[in-house]
Amino acid sequence: MKPPKQVVVGPITYRVKVVQRVSNTESLLGVTHKLEKDEIRVARSQGHERMRETLVHELLHALWDQAQLAEKDEEKIVRRLHGPLLALLRGNPELVDWLLS
């Protein structure tokens, strides 16, 4: 299954692009361009499971921006939350259904 082509975070619609290279830094698996592009890029080289984690990670950055939180420790906190958040959503389909109803 392919990731969605766009995701709405608050008032902003982010285009989601699966690309060969996210940036000039080869170690990056994803990046969120907030201001000028409203775009989330994820690396094609990842497996599907890792790509899901990367997209959740980048969406947390977008949420961080919407909440206007300080950048201090942003990456550290996002790294710690993306896995547990994805596990929470996956492990509780009834909760997800209820939240979306």
Secondary structure, 3 states (H helix, E strand, C coil): CCCCCEEEECCEEEEEEEECCCCCCCCCCEEEECCCCCEEEEECCCCHHHHHHHHHHHHHHHHHHHCCCCCCCHHHHHHHHHHHHHHHHHHCHHHHHHHHC
